[in-house]
Amino acid sequence: QSEVGLFLLVIRDLLTGQLPVGGEKSIGRGRMRLDKIHLKWLDHESSLYYENDQIRIEGQSAWLNECINSFCQGGAQ
């Protein structure tokens, strides 16, 4: 579950455009922002949207928060 939390934090940074990807990122290239991503893990399913400088979650947001909390509390050690 904590590994999913780490993945969600990476997805958050991609949604908001905070994670540069590829070469020449120091000169402004390699920035991208996702508008929407659909996640499906076993029996959990959610969609995340980035609108008006906010991430909106449709689906199982409580489970997503549990995963992130698990990672932040050191569950990936």
Secondary structure, DSSP 8 states (H G I E B T S, - for coil): -HHHHHHHHHHHHHHHT-S--SS-GGGTTT----SEEEEEETTEEEEEEEETTEEEEEE-HHHHHHHHHHHHTTTT-
